[in-house]
Amino acid sequence: MGPFSPSFSNQYILVAVDYVSKWVEAVALLTNDGKVDCIQDPYRNVTILTGVRESNLLLEIEHHAYCAMKKLNLDLKAAGEKRLLQLNELDELRMEAYENSRTYKERTKKWHDMHIQRREFTVGQKVLLYNSRLKLFPRKLRSRWSGLYTITQIFPHGTVEITHDSKGTFKVNGQRLKHYWDGDFSKKKSTVHLRPSE
């Protein structure tokens, strides 16, 4: 580029841009002729061709980049095989992750199913109903199980119809019910002494 007003007797600027890294180099020149000089930049370890017209310089840089790529990838068949091996390894890793995920899900389901309590209900049995709305406004020491209900009918897939004296008859999910164990419990008080009496 140039000519510009002289600065240290330099009137032209040569600009080089690397296509791959987009690195820009600029050098001040005395003339704009076709002479080729090489300047070694000691700070960046980059060789810059100077004195070449812009079109020649771009072709020269492209040629050097092409030669460097050709040296790095001499055997295209070997590079293709390496890429296929990398893709196969990626597929193996993906399948292994899928297997690990499936194993984890199976173990979690087994652990969850182990802690589920199977409840068998019969018609006429007394049950307690879980109050799920109590979670919104919990109170200390308040039971979440309410009422004393009687089972009137059992439907397939866990649906149970229950009845209450004041609330009427309605259907609920069987997992919201719990057995009510009533019976003749002794109301006698008993005392246990931990120390021997003197």
Summary of the structure (lengths in Angstrom):
residues: 198
radius of gyration: 43.3
end to end distance: 115.5
largest distance: 122.9
contacts: 387
relative contact order: 0.07
helix: 34%
strand: 27%
